[in-house]
Amino acid sequence: MSIRRDRIIDILKSGTAGQSVTVCGWVRSRRESKAFAFLVLNDGSCQMTLQCVVDQGIPGFDLLSRCQTGASVRVTGELKESQGKGQAWEVVAKKLELFGEANPETYPLQKKGHTLEFLREIAHLRGRTNTFGAVWRVRNALSHGVHEFFQGRGFVWAHTPIITASDCEGAGEMFTVTSMDLNKLPKTDKGQIDWSKDFFGKHAHLTVSGQLEGEFLALSLGDIYTFGPTFRAENSNTTRHLSEFWMIEPEMAFADLDDDMQMAEDFIRFLCSWIVKKCPDELGFLSEMYKGMTPQEIATLGETKFARITYTDAIKELEKASIKFEFPVKWGIDLQSEHERYLTDHVFKGPVIVTNYPKDIKAFYMRQNDDGRTVAAMDVLAPRIGEIIGGSQREERIDLLEARIREMGLPVDDLQWYLDLRRYGSVPHAGFGLGFERIVQYLSGMANIRDVIPCPRAPQTIAF
């Protein structure tokens, strides 16, 4: 037997007076008298709730005392225009059914304010709150928007591996994947772990990026993008870092740094316009609650041209700043969040793309500029959050790429397949990476990145 139901979002969009409806949802609040009661339900389909008027004498009225906040119910009845403020419709119940009770003495989401810190402790239930219902729907809509953007431009969605033997970023902050008994690890004659005895025959990790694999797909398909989970074993407990996060990484053949910057700008602007159309109620609620951008401000951002500045000129702007930074400024440093936010919030008062970073602070695969000091890299910086996209033109010249790999002490033999892309039909190509949670955080206004993913993974955090 199927459980028929009408979603609240559909009722509010296209309901008609006198329509017979069946609503399934969770009780947000209950008010009652001797003869009737009001049940306010939410089913997760939208930000709004729907009030149900339950009169004495209908089938299931005796269940009312068990329909506490958090209980799940089904109400069948007739739709009528509401006399109450702030709601267009209400349901006059003809039948009440109870799916599951929620003990009011132990159910943690009673009708009162809860801190975000507390809600992280009950991540399995926080989606029932207004805040996290809104965030998860914004996340869903942005996911849809990612595919809409790239598919509409002829990109191919590519599935790159989660388990890998290469460290794309060269930082070494990777989780090990092994099938070996950790209590009986085989050792070499030198006393080191013998990874040749492991499942893959070598040291394997969870990936930090699908870029390298994305490059060989782009150099056969033209334009591709990845959208999947990535992992970083960085012991960082900040509001901007996760150990497991989702990455969007387009790669474009026959493209240079200018093409890369334009694609990144177009992408962010598209997502801004997209989310305003898809989630206006959620964005309005989050803006009011957490002082993020209003829907109108996001829509304006979707029409704003991003400023552009070289790294060298950005350093000059920071050096003449009137404020004192925690991290000193000089040419050659990796820009910190405070530097990035100063550029966006004070200098440009909007998004800015910083280009041509020192090669010593960037990855081996970035194309070296003619000055010998910088690479054709770019970061998109957004107000209030800092870096949101990082990308570059890739080094397509095999001699310079191999020399750079050796210079950085990376295993040349393990990267022969990557060098093959330069041996056989090499072309200029470029790409970037966007941490998906960063864009969700930016557009939702949530201050902590752990509040924009259902089950956050961070140091000492893996409860759910």
PAZAGU-8602 format. One record per residue: residue in three letters; y, x, z of N, C-alpha, C in turn. Coordinates in pm, whole numbers, plus 50000, padded with zeros to 5 digits. Each point is the difference from the previous one (the first is absolute). Example, Ala and Ser with C-alpha at 12.3 -4.5 7.8 and 13.67 -1.06 7.14 Angstrom:
REM PAZAGU-8602
ALA494315131950780501194991150000501205009050000;SER501054996549928501195008250006501094992350073;
//
This chain:
REM PAZAGU-8602
MET498805008550000501204991550000501245008850000;SER500894997649906501235007949993501044994550098;ILE500885009050043501104996050090501254998549915;ARG500314987749964501174997649917501255001550086;ARG501045006149943501285000950071501145001449902;ASP501154995850045501245001849924500815010850070;ARG500425010149925500775010850060501424995250031;ILE500505004650111501344995750042501045003949896;ILE499865011649939500995004249901500054990249883;ASP498834994849960499974990449889500594986650041;ILE499724995950123500564987350050501525000750002;LEU500545011050049501465001250011500675001249864;LYS499275005649902500585001649866499944987249918;SER498894992850011499814988949905499444987350063;GLY500114998850132499504988050066500824987749966;THR499384988350010500694987349976499734990450114;ALA500954991450029499844990450109498804991049975;GLY499204998250105498824991649989498765007449954;GLN500145012749965498875007949952498995002250112;SER498724998749969498945002950096499745015049999;VAL500045006450117499825014650008499015003450111;THR499395011449986499145005750104500495014250027;VAL500445002450121500585012950037499105006950101;CYS499645012549970499255008350094500905011550044;GLY500025002850129500865010850046499845002750147;TRP500865008750050499995003750141501204993750069;VAL499784995350121501054993250075501035010250047;ARG501254997849962501095008450048500594994250129;SER500104986850006500524993650121499504985650007;ARG500084994350120499544986350022500934993250099;ARG500464988149963500784991750092499344986350004;GLU499894994350117499294987350009500584990850106;SER499714987249978500284989750099498704992050015;LYS500054988850066498774992350021499464994349870;ALA500884995649912499574992649881499865008649874;PHE500685011249994499955008249878500355014450033;ALA499835008649902500305014250018500445006049867;PHE500695011150009500385007849883499235013250002;LEU499305002749891499365013049982500715007249887;VAL500465012450026500655008149897498995010349953;LEU499684999549870498965008549943500565010149901;ASN499335011349991500255009949896498665004349945;ASP499905001149867498715003949940500065013649931;GLY501105007350016500125013349941500465000249857;SER500114988649936500364999749859501495002449976;CYS500824998150103501445001949986500625001950138;GLN501295002250001500715002350125500174987350082;MET500004988649933500314987450065498784994150072;THR500284991350095498974992450068500084985449956;LEU499014992350038499994985749967499674992250126;GLN500844990250032499794991850119499104988249970;CYS499064997750088499094988649987500204990550119;VAL500184987349971500174989850103498644993750025;VAL499505001550123498664995350035500134988150094;ASP499714988249950500124987850081498714997050073;GLN500174993750116498844995850079499164990149919;GLY498705001250009499114990649933499395005349872;ILE500535010849943499405005349877498745007850037;PRO499055001349910498825008150027500395014450033;GLY499505004850114500295013750041501155001250099;PHE500654988650035501125001050094499565005850134;ASP498744997450037499485005050127499875015350001;LEU500105006249882499935014749991501335006750029;LEU501054991950012501355005450006500205010050112;SER499384997350116500205009050114499415013849975;ARG499105000949905499365012949968500715007149884;CYS500974993349941500745006049887501205007850052;GLN499725010650072501045008350059500525009949895;THR501105007050034500545010349911498915010049963;GLY499825002249870499005009249952498724993449954;ALA499794987350036498814992949957500084997149849;SER498854998749937499964996849857499554985649981;VAL500714992749915499754985749985500084995949853;ARG499514987949976500204993749870500604986150024;VAL501094997349930500684987150013500024993349864;THR499464988049995500064992049878500984988550025;GLY500914997949906500994989550021500874997649880;GLU501154993950027500924996049894501305007550014;LEU500515004849886501255007649999501194990450001;LYS500975002950087501214991850003501205009150024;GLU501154995549960501225007650023500265000950149;SER500355012250044500185002350142501384995850047;GLN500044994750119501284996550061500585011750080;GLY499175010250024500455011550078500815009949918;LYS500725008450068500825010049933499155011949956;GLY500395005949887499375012449954498664998349933;GLN499624987749969498714997849933500124988049907;ALA499465001349881500114989249901498904989650017;TRP498815004850040498864991150007499285001150135;GLU499284989750034499075000350111498784991749962;VAL498915001950072498774992849972499734989950111;VAL499834987549963499564989950095498475000349999;ALA499435004950106498565002550004499204987150003;LYS498905000249926499034989050005498675004850057;LYS499855013350006498785005750056500295014250046;LEU499505003650117500185013350057498635006150026;GLU499805012449951498755007250024500335013750058;LEU499145004750089500205013050066498935009749950;PHE500445011349943499075010449957499675009650114;GLY501065005650060499795010050103501094999550105;GLU499635000950126500974999550110500605013750027;ALA501105000350073500645012350048500414997850144;ASN499355006950091500284998450143501435004350030;PRO500864991050048501405003650024500185010550109;GLU498985002150083500115009950107499735014249950;THR499335001049885499665013349948500555002749860;TYR500354989549925500525002249865501345007350008;PRO500125011749938501185008550022501264995849925;LEU499894990649906501154996449917500554986450039;GLN500454998850121500634987650043501404998849939;LYS500574988450010501304997549936501125006650079;LYS500165013049976501065007850064500175012849919;GLY501015007650031500225012549928499015010850040;HIS499575007949903499105011350026500575012449935;THR499875011350067500495012549941499055004549890;LEU500545007849906499165005449893498975009750056;GLU500355007150107499075009250063498794992350055;PHE500264988750064498904991850051499154994749886;LEU500644995549895499254994249888499125010349931;ARG500385012950003499145010249943498695001250078;GLU500054996450128498795000550083499044988649967;ILE500494989649935499154988849960500164997949849;ALA499805010949926500234999649855499134989549931;HIS498854996750062499114990249939500574985850007;LEU501024997850084500594986750014501464999449955;ARG500635011549979501444999949977500414993449869;GLY499064998649906500314993149876500334985450019;ARG499714994450117500334985950028501444998150046;THR500715010850021501414998850040500874998449876;ASN501214995050019500934998649888500285013549935;THR500185010250085500355013349948498925005549909;PHE498785000450049498965006749922499424991349890;GLY500104986950015499684991649885500945003149886;ALA501295001850033501005003349897499735013849940;VAL499735009950084499775013649950498785000649909;TRP498914993350038498795000749917500214992949867;ARG500794989449999500264993549872500925008349912;VAL500975006850062500855009349924499155011349942;ARG499095005250080499115010749953499174995249881;ASN499474988150012499204994349891500824998649872;ALA501204994650013500844997849882500405013349936;LEU500295010150081500345013149944498805006249929;SER498794998050054498795004949933499894993849862;HIS500214987149993499984993049871501075005849907;GLY501185002650056501105005349920499715013749943;VAL499275008350075499635013449949499234998749869;HIS498994991550001499194998349880500804993349889;GLU500844990650036500824993249900500895010049927;PHE500615009250076500905009849940499265009149902;PHE498935006350046499335009949916499214993649887;GLN499324989050028499254993549893500944995049891;GLY501184995550041500974995349902500575010949913;ARG499795012650040500495011449922498875007749933;GLY498844994049996498895006149927499245010750074;PHE500225001450132499265009950079498594995050027;VAL499065009450014498624996950034499785002850149;TRP499464990250070499695002050143498755008550011;ALA500115011650062498895009550011499535001050145;HIS498695001150017499425001050134499555014450024;THR500815007450072499705014050029499195000850130;PRO499275011050022499065000650112500675000750137;ILE499314994150097500435000950140499435012750062;ILE498805003949958499385012450049500235010949897;THR500505011550046500375010749908499745013650063;ALA499925010249915499875013750050501285007949980;SER501064993649944501255007249975501114994950091;ASP500865009350038501174996850082501224999849909;CYS500364988349952501084998849902501315005850051;GLU500314997450127501285004450055499975014250054;GLY498805005550021499895013750049500385001750145;ALA500104988850075500455000950139498845001550097;GLY498794996949955498835001750086499844989150105;GLU500824989749998499924989450101499124988749949;MET498685002949991499074990549941498854997050096;PHE499504987749991498834996150079498735004649929;THR499095005850074498735004549945499034988449987;VAL499274999849888498924990349978498695007749998;THR499064996250086498725007250005498874990550037;SER498815003449954498804992650040499165008250097;MET500485011850036499225009050086500084995650145;ASP498995003650075499954997550144501005009450067;LEU501024994450061501055008450059499505008350118;ASN498864996150055499435007850111499115011549950;LYS499704999949869499135010449945500565004849865;LEU501235004549999500635004249875499395013249951;PRO499565000749875499465012649947501115010349986;LYS499675012550027500995010849994499585010749900;THR501005006749943499755011349911499775012550085;ASP499715011149932499815012750072501255004250074;LYS501164995249953501265003450065500374990350111;GLY499124990650029500244990750110500874988149963;GLN500304998449870500804988749956499104988549956;ILE500564988049996499214988449959499545001849856;ASP498724997749976499445001449866500084986649928;TRP501104998149927500234987249934499064997949882;SER499335010449954499064998349890498824991350041;LYS499794998550130498914991650051500454985650018;ASP501264997249974500514986550020499684991249879;PHE500314987250011499654990049900500495003749861;PHE501265004649990500585003249869499855014849963;GLY499455007850090499835014249971501245008350021;LYS501074994050046501225007250033500804991850100;HIS501065005950052500844993450100500754988449934;ALA499754987950046500634988049944500984993850100;HIS500984992949945501064994250082500334985849952;LEU500734992950085500674987849954501275004249928;THR500304993749890501085004549914501394997850061;VAL500925008949969501414998050036500784994849881;SER499385000549880500704995749879499014999249884;GLY500234990549911499204999249879500685006449881;GLN501035007950025500825005149890499255008849902;LEU499235009650049499365009549909499044992849905;GLU499234990550056499124992149914500824990849909;GLY501124995150053500884991649920500545007549879;GLU500235012950016500525007949889499015000549884;PHE498705002450029499085000949886499794986449934;LEU500184989250077499924986749939501244997349914;ALA501165004350047501214998249920499965008249872;LEU499345011850007499925008549882498884995849906;SER499564987650017499104994049902500404985649971;LEU500564993250101500384986049984501494998049979;GLY500795010250029501454999049981500754997350128;ASP499964987650046500694996150124499014992950092;ILE499875005050122499084993850097500714998850135;TYR499424991950088500484999750138498814997950093;THR500105005550118499004997550105500654991650109;PHE499184992650072500484992350114498814998450094;GLY499955008950099498854999850090500275007650127;PRO499005000350090500195006550131499965015249990;THR500835006550080500025014550014500085003450148;PHE499725012650034499825003650140500645013550028;ARG500555001450117500605012850039499765002450149;ALA499395011350031499675003350139501135007650067;GLU501214995149981501185006250062500204993950138;ASN500065008450101500144995050138501454996350025;SER500424989049939501404995950005500094985750054;ASN500624998650115500174986950063501444995549983;THR500374996049880501374995549974499964985949945;THR501184994349984500114986549945499894999949848;ARG499815011849938499985001049853498685005349945;HIS499035002950089498775006449953498764992150041;LEU499044999649908498694994250025498945010149957;SER498814999050057498905008649960499224994149883;GLU500084986949985499424993249884501084991149941;PHE500255001749872501084992449937499674998149853;TRP500724991349934499744997149859501065006749914;MET499535005849889500915007249911499994993949860;ILE501174999849940500164996249860500435012549926;GLU499205004349901500285012649932499874998349848;PRO501124997549932499964999849854500045014249944;GLU499345001849888500065012649924500274996449855;MET500945007249939500424996949863499885012349911;ALA499234998849892499945010649900501264999449912;PHE500375011449945501185001049912501254995050074;ALA500185005350121501144996050083500535012150075;ASP501325000050023500615010950077500624994550128;LEU500785008450070500554996050129500964988249986;ASP500784999649894500924988749980499224986949984;ASP498905000449925499164988149986499434995850135;ASP499605009850077499414997450132501004993250093;MET501225005350002501044994150085500324985749959;GLN500104997749871500344986649954498894990150033;MET498755004249985498894991250033500004996750149;ALA500275009950084500034997850145501124990250036;GLU501175001949941501124991050027499694985949953;ASP499484998849879499654986849947498974993050089;PHE499065007750051498934994550084500564994150129;ILE500835007750070500584995250125500864987749975;ARG500805000549896500884988649970499194987649965;PHE498915001949926499124988749967499434993750126;LEU499495008350092499404994750122501024992450084;CYS501235004750001501064993050074500234986049943;SER500144999249870500224987049936498784991150015;TRP498825005849989498754992550009499834993550137;ILE500225007850108499704995050134500994989250042;VAL501245000849951500994989650032499564986649940;LYS499405000549882499534987749937498764994650069;LYS499125009050045498714995950053500024996450148;CYS500845006650079499964998150145501404998050060;PRO500814990749950501354998350055500014995750146;ASP499094991150038499974995250138499595011150095;GLU498985007749960499525011050085501095010650018;LEU500665003649890501065010150009501174995150084;GLY500344987249987501084994450080499675000550148;PHE498784996350035499585000350140500015014450053;LEU499415009549927499935013850046501375006350012;SER500884996549907501375005350007500714995350126;GLU499824987450032500664994450118499425005850129;MET498685002150001499335004850121500175015050022;TYR499965007749892499915014650014501155007549932;LYS501014992649956501255006049950499785009049879;GLY499004996749918499815007249876500904994449892;MET499725003549877500814995049889499784985049983;THR501064993049968499894985849968499424998649860;PRO499474988249966499524998049863501075003149896;GLN501244996650029501085002849905500225015049984;GLU499935007550110500165014549993498855006349921;ILE498794994850017498865005249924500174996849853;ALA500474987849971500244996249860501065009049937;THR501045003350077501055008949949499445013949973;LEU499115004750089499375013049980499195000149871;GLY499424988549966499234999049877500855001549876;GLU501304999350015500915001549886500865012750010;THR499745008350102500825011850027499455012449930;LYS500885007249934499595012749938499985010750107;PHE498945008050005499855010150103500855012349967;ALA500625005650103500735012649983499015011549980;ARG500475010949943499145011649978500775012750037;ILE499305009350063500625012450043498935010850005;THR500375012449969499055010950012499845003750148;TYR498885006150030499765004950136501125009450043;THR500405009049912501055009850034501304993050037;ASP500394989949924501234992750032499824991550125;ALA498794995150023499744992250122500185008850124;ILE499535012349992500175009450112501495002350025;LYS500785001049895501455001950018500634988050071;GLU499564988149964500504987950067499645000150148;LEU498805004250031499555000350139500735010850080;GLU500285011249936500685011050068501434996350039;LYS500634991349924501374996250036500074987050079;ALA498834995150046499974987650079500725002150133;SER500624989450047500755000750126499104998450122;ILE498764996149979499094998250113499115012250014;LYS499435001850120499115011350027498564995149988;PHE499235006549915498604996149980499105007150100;GLU498914993450034499015006350088499355011949930;PHE499734998449869499405010749922501095006649915;PRO500255012950019501085006949927499804999249849;VAL501125000349929499974998549855500265013449933;LYS499145003749907500245011549914499134998549877;TRP500385006649892499234999149877498605005350023;GLY499004992349957498615004150015499224991950101;ILE500714992250083499304991750098499414987749933;ASP498984994350062499494987049958500854989650072;LEU500634991249926500904990250060499274991550104;GLN500624998150115499454991650106500544985749986;SER499424991050076500414985949993501494998350028;GLU500535007650097501414998650033500895004549883;HIS499555010049927500765004549883499964989549889;GLU498804994549977499844990049895500834987750029;ARG499984995550126500754987950035501505002449996;TYR500435012150027501435002949989500444998749854;LEU499195005249909500354999149858500064985549953;THR499024991950042499954986149953501034991250072;ASP500095001650132500814990750080501485003650003;HIS500325013049988501405004250014500615005349871;VAL499255008149927500585006149880499994990149883;PHE498844994349970499884991349883500004985250034;LYS499734996850127499954985950044499074991849911;GLY498855005749972499014993449916498915009949964;PRO499034995949919498915008949961500515011849917;VAL499315011350016500375012049925498725007549963;ILE500015006149882498885008249958500435014650004;VAL499285007950079500285014350014499035007749911;THR500525009349921499175007049901500035015250020;ASN499035006649936499965014649988499985006950136;TYR498904998050072499805005950133499555014649989;PRO500195007950107499475013749999498494999949981;LYS499495008949918498574999749970499165003850122;ASP500575007650093499235004650116499654988850097;ILE500654988449989499684989050090499294988649927;LYS499595002549877499354989649922498605004249954;ALA499244990349951498605002249965499855008549874;PHE498815005549984499725009549892500114993949861;TYR499794987049988499924993749868501354996449940;MET501105002250071501304995949950500565010249900;ARG500634995049895500485008649891501145009050047;GLN499875012949973501025009650041501204999349905;ASN501174999950059501235000149921500335014249954;ASP500895000949905500345013049941500685009550099;ASP500584994650108500695008750096499045008050087;GLY498704996849995499025007450077500004996750148;ARG500924991550044500114996750143499604985650030;THR500134991349901499804985750025498944994249907;VAL499574988050035499034992949918500574986349963;ALA499424994349894500484987149949499414988750084;ALA500454999450123499544989950096501124990150027;MET499624988450048501014990050038499474991750116;ASP500904996450091499714990750109501004988549993;VAL499504987950014500884988450011500214997250149;LEU501265000150040500354997550140500634986250012;ALA499584992550102500514986550019500734999150134;PRO501064991950007500734998450127499094995650113;ARG500285005350117499334996650125498575005050013;ILE499425005149889498605004250009499795014149946;GLY500865004849913499855013449944499095000049879;GLU499165010549989499165001449881499054988249985;ILE499984994349881499104988849973499115002949880;ILE500445009149913499215004449884500165015049986;GLY498895006749968500045014249966499275002249870;GLY500595007849910499355002049871500485012749933;SER499485002349880500395012049927499504999449857;GLN500575008649918499365003249873498925010350033;ARG498844998549940498895009050031500075012549911;GLU499535011050054500005012649924498944999249890;GLU500435000149875499074998849887499665013549937;ARG500645010950047499775013349943498945007350082;ILE498865002949939498855005050074500265013350069;ASP500755008949936500235013150061500814998850128;LEU501054991849996500834998350120499274992250108;LEU499194990349960499264992150099498955008650071;GLU499255007849922498975008350062500625010650092;ALA501115005749958500685009950084500474993650131;ARG500494987849990500474993050121498844996750094;ILE498874996149945498834997250082499585012550077;ARG499985011349929499615012650066501045004150103;GLU501254998249967501085003750092499904992450132;MET499554987549992499904991750121498665001450070;GLY499135008749946498725002750065499004988749990;LEU500124991949895499094988849980498795004449917;PRO498884993250013498775004249929500064997049850;VAL500245010449922500144998349855498724994649938;ASP498855004850046498734995749941499804985050015;ASP500384994650114499824985650024500954991549917;LEU501045006349944501004992549923499915002949850;GLN498865005349955499855002949858500074987249916;TRP499474989150054500064987449926501454995649983;TYR500815002750102501424996449995500725008749898;LEU499635012849995500595009149901499564996549858;ASP498814994049987499544995849868500974990249934;LEU500674992150082500964990449945501155007149930;ARG500235012650037501045008149936499425008549885;ARG498695001950001499365007849894499814991549873;TYR499754987250022499594991549889500984988449982;GLY500985002249916500934989349968500994996850110;SER500555010350063500974997850108501264993149946;VAL500564991350084501244993149962500914999350123;PRO501314998749978500894997350114499574986750064;HIS499904999750132499644987750069500605000150140;ALA500124988150056500714998750128499454988050077;GLY500284999650128499564988750082500645000550137;PHE499704990050079500544999650136499054992450091;GLY500275000750129499224992750100500924991850088;LEU499604987650024500714991250093499044995650108;GLY500275003650124499234994850111500304985150015;PHE498974991749977500234985649993500594994650130;GLU499535005150113500534995150128501495003050016;ARG500475010849935501425003350009500864989149933;ILE499554995249884500804989849931499894986650074;VAL498834997150058499884987850080500915000850121;GLN500015011550064500865002150117501474998749963;TYR500375005949889501394999949957500494985849971;LEU499214992349926500454986749959499814989450107;SER499075002250092499804990350109500945002450118;GLY500515012350011500895003250111499275004050127;MET498685001449996499265004050119500285014650032;ALA500245003050127500395013550039498825009550008;ASN498814994750028498835008650019498984997449889;ILE499565010649935499084998549886498664994150043;ARG499685000950129498744994150048500054984850000;ASP501194994649976500134985449997500004994349859;VAL499645008249900499954994749864498625001949938;ILE499005003650081498625001049955499144993250106;PRO499034991949959499264992150099499325008250109;CYS499335011049962499285008150098500495014449992;PRO501075003350070500585013649989499065010650050;ARG499965011049925499245011850039500985011450024;ALA499975005250122500895010950040499285007750110;PRO500535011550041499345007750105499684991450123;GLN498764999950041499504992450117500124984949980;THR500084995649876500174985649972498984995749896;ILE498924993650046498974994949907499254988450066;ALA500734991750073499364989450078499464988849914;PHE500624997449886499624988249922499435004049864;
//
